[in-house]
Amino acid sequence: MPGSVVQIETQPLYNGNEEAHGVKILHRVFCSFNPCIRAFRHFKPLVQVDGTHLYGKYKGTLLVAVAQDGNQNIVPITFALVERETADA
């Protein structure tokens, strides 16, 4: 979607102590859709961040930032997929 912001971080894959050349694995993803970015100026000045742990084959934490508009609707601002909830993530 034009105007959206996406940032992807990868890490090299290691086979023991050796790096597998040409192979990367997903480390973090940040995504904010253009309509959410444009609507942000109309939200109340309070942003809430919540997360849920992912289980199964793919581990990590899904974070979402939400805000509330003038009609009391909860609107997502951005999403992030991180290794866990930390100050760096």
SETOR-599625 format. One record per atom (N, C-alpha, C): atom name; residue in one letter; y, x, z. Coordinates in steps of 0.2 Angstrom, whole numbers. Atoms other than C-alpha are relative to their C-alpha. Example, Ala and Ser with C-alpha at 12.3 -4.5 7.8 and 13.67 -1.06 7.14 Angstrom:
NODE   bator   marlum       y       x       z
NODE       N        A      -6       4       0
NODE      CA        A     -22      62      39
NODE       C        A       6       4       0
NODE       N        S      -6      -4      -1
NODE      CA        S      -5      68      36
NODE       C        S       5      -4       3
//
This chain:
NODE   bator   marlum       y       x       z
NODE       N        M      -6       4       0
NODE      CA        M       0       0       0
NODE       C        M       6       5       0
NODE       N        P      -5      -4       0
NODE      CA        P      16       8      -5
NODE       C        P       5       0       6
NODE       N        G      -5       0      -6
NODE      CA        G      28      13       9
NODE       C        G      -4       1       7
NODE       N        S       4      -1      -6
NODE      CA        S      13      14      22
NODE       C        S       0       8       1
NODE       N        V       0      -7      -2
NODE      CA        V      11      30      32
NODE       C        V      -7       1       2
NODE       N        V       6      -2      -2
NODE      CA        V      -6      38      33
NODE       C        V      -1       8       1
NODE       N        Q       1      -7      -1
NODE      CA        Q     -10      55      41
NODE       C        Q      -8       1       2
NODE       N        I       7      -1      -1
NODE      CA        I     -28      62      41
NODE       C        I      -1       7       2
NODE       N        E       2      -6      -2
NODE      CA        E     -34      77      50
NODE       C        E      -7       2       0
NODE       N        T       7      -2       1
NODE      CA        T     -50      86      46
NODE       C        T      -2       6       4
NODE       N        Q       2      -6      -3
NODE      CA        Q     -60     100      54
NODE       C        Q      -6       3      -5
NODE       N        P       6      -3       4
NODE      CA        P     -73     112      45
NODE       C        P      -6      -2       4
NODE       N        L       7       1      -3
NODE      CA        L     -91     109      48
NODE       C        L      -3       6       1
NODE       N        Y       4      -6      -2
NODE      CA        Y    -101     122      57
NODE       C        Y      -7      -1       0
NODE       N        N       7       0       0
NODE      CA        N    -119     126      54
NODE       C        N      -2       6       5
NODE       N        G       1      -5      -5
NODE      CA        G    -123     136      70
NODE       C        G       7       3       1
NODE       N        N      -6      -3       0
NODE      CA        N    -109     149      70
NODE       C        N       3       1      -7
NODE       N        E      -3      -1       7
NODE      CA        E    -106     149      51
NODE       C        E       3      -7      -2
NODE       N        E      -4       6       3
NODE      CA        E     -93     137      43
NODE       C        E      -4      -2      -7
NODE       N        A       3       3       6
NODE      CA        A    -101     126      29
NODE       C        A       6       0      -5
NODE       N        H      -6       0       5
NODE      CA        H     -89     130      14
NODE       C        H       0      -6      -4
NODE       N        G      -2       6       4
NODE      CA        G     -81     116       6
NODE       C        G      -2      -7       3
NODE       N        V       2       6      -4
NODE      CA        V     -87     103      19
NODE       C        V       5      -1       6
NODE       N        K      -5       1      -6
NODE      CA        K     -74      95      31
NODE       C        K      -3      -7       3
NODE       N        I       2       7      -3
NODE      CA        I     -77      81      44
NODE       C        I       6      -3       3
NODE       N        L      -6       4      -2
NODE      CA        L     -65      68      50
NODE       C        L       1       2       7
NODE       N        H      -2      -2      -7
NODE      CA        H     -55      73      66
NODE       C        H       4      -6       2
NODE       N        R      -4       6      -2
NODE      CA        R     -41      60      67
NODE       C        R       3      -3      -6
NODE       N        V      -3       4       5
NODE      CA        V     -33      46      57
NODE       C        V       6      -4       3
NODE       N        F      -5       4      -2
NODE      CA        F     -16      38      59
NODE       C        F       2      -4      -6
NODE       N        C      -1       4       6
NODE      CA        C     -11      23      49
NODE       C        C       5      -5       2
NODE       N        S      -4       6      -1
NODE      CA        S       4      11      49
NODE       C        S       2      -3      -7
NODE       N        F      -1       4       7
NODE      CA        F       6      -2      35
NODE       C        F       8      -1      -1
NODE       N        N      -7       1       1
NODE      CA        N      23      -4      27
NODE       C        N       3      -7       3
NODE       N        P      -3       6      -3
NODE      CA        P      25     -23      32
NODE       C        P       1       1       8
NODE       N        C      -1      -1      -7
NODE      CA        C      23     -17      50
NODE       C        C       6       4       2
NODE       N        I      -5      -5       0
NODE      CA        I      35      -3      48
NODE       C        I       7      -4      -1
NODE       N        R      -6       4       1
NODE      CA        R      48     -15      41
NODE       C        R       2      -5       5
NODE       N        A      -1       5      -5
NODE      CA        A      46     -28      54
NODE       C        A       1       2       7
NODE       N        F      -1      -3      -6
NODE      CA        F      47     -16      68
NODE       C        F       7      -1       3
NODE       N        R      -7       1      -2
NODE      CA        R      66     -18      69
NODE       C        R       2      -7       3
NODE       N        H      -1       7      -2
NODE      CA        H      64     -37      73
NODE       C        H      -4      -1       7
NODE       N        F       4       1      -6
NODE      CA        F      52     -34      88
NODE       C        F       4       1       6
NODE       N        K      -3      -2      -6
NODE      CA        K      56     -34     106
NODE       C        K      -1       7       2
NODE       N        P       0      -7      -2
NODE      CA        P      60     -17     114
NODE       C        P      -6       2       5
NODE       N        L       6      -2      -5
NODE      CA        L      42     -15     122
NODE       C        L      -6       1      -5
NODE       N        V       6      -1       4
NODE      CA        V      27      -7     114
NODE       C        V      -5       1       4
NODE       N        Q       6       0      -4
NODE      CA        Q      10      -8     121
NODE       C        Q      -5       4      -4
NODE       N        V       5      -3       3
NODE      CA        V      -4       4     117
NODE       C        V      -7      -1       4
NODE       N        D       6       1      -3
NODE      CA        D     -22       0     120
NODE       C        D      -6       3      -4
NODE       N        G       6      -4       3
NODE      CA        G     -39       8     115
NODE       C        G      -6      -3       2
NODE       N        T       7       2      -1
NODE      CA        T     -57       4     113
NODE       C        T      -5       6      -2
NODE       N        H       4      -6       2
NODE      CA        H     -71      17     113
NODE       C        H      -5      -3      -5
NODE       N        L       5       2       5
NODE      CA        L     -83      17      98
NODE       C        L      -6       3       2
NODE       N        Y       7      -2      -2
NODE      CA        Y    -101      18     101
NODE       C        Y      -4       0      -6
NODE       N        G       5       0       6
NODE      CA        G    -116      21      89
NODE       C        G       1       7      -3
NODE       N        K       0      -7       4
NODE      CA        K    -116      34      75
NODE       C        K       6       3       0
NODE       N        Y      -6      -3       0
NODE      CA        Y     -98      37      75
NODE       C        Y       4      -1       7
NODE       N        K      -3       0      -7
NODE      CA        K     -90      41      92
NODE       C        K       8       1      -1
NODE       N        G      -8       0       0
NODE      CA        G     -71      41      96
NODE       C        G       3      -6       4
NODE       N        T      -4       6      -2
NODE      CA        T     -58      29     101
NODE       C        T       5      -2      -5
NODE       N        L      -5       3       5
NODE      CA        L     -48      17      91
NODE       C        L       6      -2       4
NODE       N        L      -6       2      -3
NODE      CA        L     -30      15      97
NODE       C        L       4      -4      -4
NODE       N        V      -5       4       4
NODE      CA        V     -18       2      92
NODE       C        V       6      -1       4
NODE       N        A      -6       1      -3
NODE      CA        A       0       0      96
NODE       C        A       3      -7      -2
NODE       N        V      -2       7       2
NODE      CA        V       7     -18      96
NODE       C        V       7      -1       4
NODE       N        A      -7       2      -2
NODE      CA        A      24     -26      99
NODE       C        A       0      -8       0
NODE       N        Q      -1       7       0
NODE      CA        Q      30     -44     101
NODE       C        Q       6      -2      -4
NODE       N        D      -6       2       4
NODE      CA        D      42     -53      89
NODE       C        D       3      -5       4
NODE       N        G      -4       5      -3
NODE      CA        G      55     -66      93
NODE       C        G      -4      -7       1
NODE       N        N       4       6      -1
NODE      CA        N      42     -80      91
NODE       C        N      -6       1       5
NODE       N        Q       6      -1      -4
NODE      CA        Q      30     -73     104
NODE       C        Q      -6       2      -3
NODE       N        N       6      -2       4
NODE      CA        N      18     -67      91
NODE       C        N      -1       8       2
NODE       N        I       1      -7      -1
NODE      CA        I       9     -51      95
NODE       C        I      -2       3      -7
NODE       N        V       1      -3       7
NODE      CA        V      10     -39      79
NODE       C        V      -2       7       1
NODE       N        P       2      -7       0
NODE      CA        P       1     -23      76
NODE       C        P       5       5      -3
NODE       N        I      -5      -5       3
NODE      CA        I      12      -8      73
NODE       C        I      -4       6      -4
NODE       N        T       4      -6       3
NODE      CA        T       0       6      70
NODE       C        T      -7       1       3
NODE       N        F       7      -1      -3
NODE      CA        F     -18      11      72
NODE       C        F      -2       8      -1
NODE       N        A       2      -7       0
NODE      CA        A     -26      28      76
NODE       C        A      -7       1       2
NODE       N        L       7      -1      -1
NODE      CA        L     -44      34      76
NODE       C        L       0       8       3
NODE       N        V       0      -6      -3
NODE      CA        V     -45      49      88
NODE       C        V      -7       2       4
NODE       N        E       7      -2      -3
NODE      CA        E     -59      59      97
NODE       C        E       0      -3       7
NODE       N        R      -1       3      -6
NODE      CA        R     -53      52     114
NODE       C        R       7      -1       2
NODE       N        E      -7       1      -3
NODE      CA        E     -38      46     124
NODE       C        E       3       6       3
NODE       N        T      -4      -6      -4
NODE      CA        T     -27      61     128
NODE       C        T       7       0      -2
NODE       N        A      -7      -1       1
NODE      CA        A      -9      66     128
NODE       C        A       1       3      -7
NODE       N        D       0      -3       7
NODE      CA        D     -12      76     112
NODE       C        D      -1      -5      -5
NODE       N        A       2       5       5
NODE      CA        A     -20      62     103
NODE       C        A       5      -5      -1
//
